[in-house]
Amino acid sequence: MTLRFGVLGAIEVWRDGTPLPVPSGRTRRTLAMMLLTGRFTSTDRLIDGLWHDPPQHAKARLHNIIRDLRKRLGAGAMTWTSAAAGSLPRSPA
């Protein structure tokens, strides 16, 4: 399974040449922030990028957004490397 991302203009995702719908809003912004940094992105940095005034349960909401991205992109399509610092989507080797 091959994933390809387009980040110039609208965020686009293709799996094996087929375009996948990318949700709007915070899910799209989260994916863009992780792809554009190309390295671990801290939870705090993602939260700051998603909310000007973070809600009380921002960390839990962010985890739900990342879980949604994993489902949408396909369980085996990406390896999500995570650490205390944050998360980073990585294509399989």
N, CA and C of each residue as an Amber inpcrd file, in Angstrom:
protein
   279
   0.8420000  -1.1630000   0.0000000   0.0000000   0.0000000   0.0000000
   0.8960000   1.2390000   0.0000000   0.5890000   2.1730000  -0.8870000
   1.3930000   3.3840000  -1.0090000   0.5320000   4.6030000  -0.7510000
   1.0100000   5.4810000   0.0990000   0.3420000   6.7560000   0.3580000
   1.1720000   7.8670000  -0.2460000   0.4720000   8.8420000  -0.8080000
   1.1320000  10.0310000  -1.3370000   0.3660000  11.2350000  -0.8180000
   1.0900000  12.2530000  -0.4180000   0.4770000  13.4540000   0.1430000
   0.8160000  14.6530000  -0.7340000  -0.1520000  15.5170000  -0.9380000
   0.0620000  16.7900000  -1.6090000  -0.1250000  17.9050000  -0.5940000
   0.8670000  18.7690000  -0.4530000   0.7930000  19.8150000   0.5610000
   0.8810000  21.2220000  -0.0170000   1.0230000  21.3480000  -1.3190000
   1.0260000  22.6670000  -1.9470000  -0.3980000  22.9470000  -2.4020000
  -0.9820000  23.9880000  -1.8770000  -2.4070000  24.2360000  -2.1260000
  -3.2030000  23.4430000  -1.1090000  -4.2810000  22.8330000  -1.5580000
  -5.1060000  22.0230000  -0.6510000  -4.3470000  20.7500000  -0.2650000
  -4.5470000  20.2930000   0.9610000  -3.9510000  19.0330000   1.4050000
  -4.6740000  17.9060000   0.6710000  -3.9070000  17.0340000   0.0230000
  -4.4820000  15.9140000  -0.7130000  -3.7750000  14.6290000  -0.2930000
  -4.5240000  13.5230000  -0.3280000  -3.9740000  12.2170000   0.0190000
  -4.4310000  11.2160000  -1.0210000  -3.5030000  10.3740000  -1.4940000
  -3.8210000   9.2840000  -2.4150000  -3.3120000   7.9830000  -1.8210000
  -4.1130000   6.9500000  -1.8850000  -3.6880000   5.6150000  -1.4750000
  -3.7340000   4.7480000  -2.7070000  -2.5740000   4.2230000  -3.0930000
  -2.4460000   3.4020000  -4.3000000  -3.0580000   4.0920000  -5.5170000
  -2.8190000   5.3900000  -5.6360000  -3.2860000   6.1620000  -6.7750000
  -4.7270000   6.6380000  -6.6890000  -5.4480000   6.2370000  -5.6790000
  -6.8460000   6.6410000  -5.5180000  -6.9330000   7.7700000  -4.5000000
  -7.5800000   8.8850000  -4.8830000  -7.6880000   9.9800000  -3.9190000
  -8.5570000   9.5940000  -2.7230000  -8.1230000  10.0130000  -1.5540000
  -8.8890000   9.7960000  -0.3260000  -9.4780000  11.1260000   0.1140000
 -10.6950000  11.1040000   0.6460000 -11.2390000  12.3550000   1.1680000
 -10.4720000  12.7810000   2.4150000 -10.1300000  14.0400000   2.4600000
  -9.4500000  14.5830000   3.6270000 -10.4460000  15.4980000   4.3180000
 -10.7870000  15.1940000   5.5530000 -11.7710000  16.0280000   6.2380000
 -11.2630000  17.4500000   6.4130000 -12.1770000  18.3480000   6.5650000
 -11.7870000  19.7450000   6.7500000 -11.5540000  20.0260000   8.2250000
 -11.2300000  21.2410000   8.5100000 -11.0950000  21.6690000   9.8860000
  -9.8320000  21.1810000  10.5710000  -9.9920000  20.8400000  11.8370000
  -8.8370000  20.5080000  12.6660000  -8.1340000  19.2250000  12.2330000
  -8.8540000  18.2800000  11.6760000  -8.2050000  17.0450000  11.2080000
  -7.2480000  17.3540000  10.0690000  -7.6810000  18.1560000   9.1300000
  -6.8290000  18.5580000   7.9960000  -5.6310000  19.3630000   8.4970000
  -5.8720000  20.2870000   9.4180000  -4.7740000  21.1130000   9.9370000
  -3.7610000  20.2720000  10.7060000  -4.2350000  19.2900000  11.4590000
  -3.3200000  18.4180000  12.2010000  -2.4300000  17.6500000  11.2410000
  -3.0210000  17.0530000  10.2060000  -2.2450000  16.3200000   9.2070000
  -1.2220000  17.2480000   8.5500000  -1.6400000  18.4370000   8.1730000
  -0.7290000  19.3870000   7.5270000   0.4310000  19.7630000   8.4380000
   0.1390000  20.0370000   9.6980000   1.2230000  20.4140000  10.6200000
   2.2280000  19.2810000  10.7780000   1.7510000  18.0440000  10.8800000
   2.6750000  16.9200000  11.0520000   3.4790000  16.6630000   9.7820000
   2.8470000  16.7800000   8.6230000   3.5700000  16.5340000   7.3730000
   4.5900000  17.6260000   7.0890000   4.2290000  18.8590000   7.3390000
   5.1110000  19.9680000   6.9870000   6.3190000  20.0930000   7.9040000
   6.2060000  19.6400000   9.1350000   7.3780000  19.7130000  10.0070000
   8.3790000  18.6270000   9.6540000   7.8760000  17.4540000   9.2000000
   8.7610000  16.3620000   8.8180000   9.5310000  15.7590000   9.9670000
   9.0940000  16.0450000  11.1790000   9.7490000  15.5030000  12.3650000
   8.6960000  15.4090000  13.4600000   9.0920000  14.9290000  14.6250000
   8.1390000  14.8730000  15.7270000   7.5560000  16.2570000  15.9670000
   6.2620000  16.2920000  16.1820000   5.5860000  17.5380000  16.4930000
   5.0020000  17.3820000  17.8850000   5.3720000  18.2590000  18.7770000
   4.9170000  18.1110000  20.1580000   3.4110000  18.2880000  20.2510000
   2.8560000  17.6300000  21.2390000   1.4340000  17.7620000  21.5020000
   1.0930000  19.2270000  21.7560000   1.9130000  19.9030000  22.5350000
   1.6570000  21.3220000  22.8300000   1.6670000  22.1710000  21.5650000
   2.5890000  21.8920000  20.6660000   2.6640000  22.6670000  19.4150000
   1.4250000  22.4210000  18.5580000   0.9870000  21.1590000  18.4780000
  -0.2210000  20.8640000  17.7190000  -1.4320000  21.5630000  18.3340000
  -1.5540000  21.4950000  19.6440000  -2.6770000  22.1480000  20.3210000
  -2.6510000  23.6510000  20.0740000  -1.4770000  24.2650000  20.1740000
  -1.3640000  25.7030000  19.9140000  -1.7370000  26.0460000  18.4740000
  -1.4270000  25.1510000  17.5330000  -1.7700000  25.3870000  16.1400000
  -3.2440000  25.1700000  15.8180000  -3.9260000  24.4170000  16.6650000
  -5.3340000  24.1090000  16.4160000  -6.2990000  25.0660000  17.1110000
  -5.9070000  25.5850000  18.2540000  -6.8090000  26.4380000  19.0320000
  -6.0790000  27.6860000  19.5050000  -6.7130000  28.8480000  19.3310000
  -6.1580000  30.0930000  19.8800000  -6.3010000  30.0930000  21.3960000
  -7.4180000  29.5560000  21.8550000  -7.6900000  29.4310000  23.2880000
  -8.0830000  27.9780000  23.5290000  -7.1090000  27.0920000  23.7830000
  -7.3820000  25.6560000  23.8710000  -8.4690000  25.3180000  24.8920000
  -9.3690000  24.4040000  24.5160000 -10.3910000  23.9640000  25.4640000
  -9.7650000  23.1600000  26.5870000 -10.5190000  22.9270000  27.6140000
 -10.0260000  22.2210000  28.7950000  -9.4790000  20.8390000  28.4490000
 -10.1210000  20.1350000  27.5560000  -9.7200000  18.7710000  27.2040000
  -9.0650000  18.7180000  25.8170000  -8.2350000  19.7130000  25.5110000
  -7.6120000  19.8010000  24.1870000  -6.7660000  18.5700000  23.8660000
  -6.0470000  18.0470000  24.8490000  -5.1820000  16.8900000  24.6080000
  -6.0150000  15.6750000  24.2020000  -7.1200000  15.4380000  24.8690000
  -8.0010000  14.3170000  24.5180000  -8.6100000  14.5220000  23.1340000
  -8.9800000  15.7530000  22.8160000  -9.5390000  16.0300000  21.4840000
  -8.4890000  15.8040000  20.4000000  -7.2450000  16.1990000  20.6710000
  -6.1680000  15.9590000  19.7140000  -5.9590000  14.4620000  19.4990000
  -5.9850000  13.6820000  20.5590000  -5.8350000  12.2340000  20.4240000
  -6.9580000  11.6460000  19.5700000  -8.1660000  12.1720000  19.7050000
  -9.2880000  11.7170000  18.8730000  -9.0690000  12.0770000  17.4090000
  -8.5240000  13.2550000  17.1540000  -8.2270000  13.6730000  15.7830000
  -7.1980000  12.7300000  15.1630000  -6.1410000  12.4030000  15.8990000
  -5.1010000  11.5180000  15.3820000  -5.6510000  10.1120000  15.1650000
  -6.5050000   9.6420000  16.0590000  -7.1430000   8.3340000  15.8740000
  -7.9790000   8.3290000  14.5950000  -8.6970000   9.4160000  14.3380000
  -9.4930000   9.5360000  13.1190000  -8.6000000   9.4990000  11.8780000
  -7.4700000  10.1850000  11.9330000  -6.5410000  10.1600000  10.7950000
  -6.0340000   8.7450000  10.5310000  -5.7070000   8.0210000  11.5680000
  -5.2300000   6.6420000  11.4050000  -6.2830000   5.7980000  10.7010000
  -7.5410000   5.9450000  11.1050000  -8.6310000   5.1840000  10.4770000
  -8.7870000   5.5620000   9.0110000  -8.7890000   6.8590000   8.7350000
  -9.0160000   7.3340000   7.3710000  -7.8910000   6.9350000   6.4160000
  -6.6670000   6.9440000   6.9010000  -5.5330000   6.6390000   6.0300000
  -5.3060000   5.1470000   5.8810000  -5.8940000   4.3500000   6.7330000
  -5.7270000   2.8990000   6.6690000  -4.7790000   2.4340000   7.7420000
  -5.2120000   1.4370000   8.4730000  -4.4390000   0.9560000   9.6200000
  -3.0260000   0.5520000   9.2360000  -2.8480000  -0.1430000   8.1080000
  -1.5240000  -0.6000000   7.7240000  -0.7970000   0.3410000   6.7920000
  -1.4490000   1.4280000   6.4090000  -0.8550000   2.3240000   5.4270000
   0.2570000   3.1760000   5.9940000   0.1690000   3.4930000   7.2650000
   1.1490000   4.3730000   7.8800000   1.5880000   3.7880000   9.1990000
   2.8140000   4.0180000   9.5190000   3.3050000   3.7320000  10.8610000
   3.3550000   5.0660000  11.5680000   2.6570000   5.1670000  12.6660000
   2.6510000   6.4080000  13.4240000   3.6560000   6.2670000  14.5410000
   4.7520000   6.9590000  14.3990000   5.7760000   6.9420000  15.4230000
   5.3730000   7.9430000  16.4740000   5.3510000   7.5170000  17.6980000
   4.9780000   8.4540000  18.7450000   5.9530000   8.3390000  19.9030000
   6.0350000   9.4070000  20.6150000   6.8840000   9.4820000  21.8060000
   6.2440000  10.4850000  22.7330000   6.8460000  10.6920000  23.8570000
   6.2980000  11.6640000  24.7920000   6.1920000  13.0490000  24.1390000
   7.0600000  13.2930000  23.1520000   7.0950000  14.6100000  22.5180000
   5.9350000  14.8550000  21.5660000   5.3460000  13.8070000  20.9700000
   4.2790000  14.0200000  20.0060000   4.1460000  12.8510000  19.0630000
   3.7300000  13.1490000  17.8310000   3.4920000  12.0920000  16.8450000
   4.0430000  12.5060000  15.4910000   4.3180000  11.5070000  14.6760000
   4.7900000  11.7610000  13.3210000   4.3250000  10.6310000  12.4270000
   3.5730000  10.9340000  11.3490000   3.2000000   9.8750000  10.4170000
   4.3940000   9.5170000   9.5420000   4.6500000   8.2340000   9.3560000
   5.7790000   7.7950000   8.5170000   5.2800000   6.7310000   7.5670000
   5.7180000   6.8120000   6.3190000   5.3630000   5.7890000   5.3430000
   6.0820000   4.5070000   5.6800000   5.4550000   3.3520000   5.3910000
   6.1290000   2.0920000   5.6710000   7.3740000   1.9430000   4.8090000
   8.3530000   1.2270000   5.3110000   9.6270000   1.0420000   4.5740000
   9.4370000   0.0690000   3.4310000
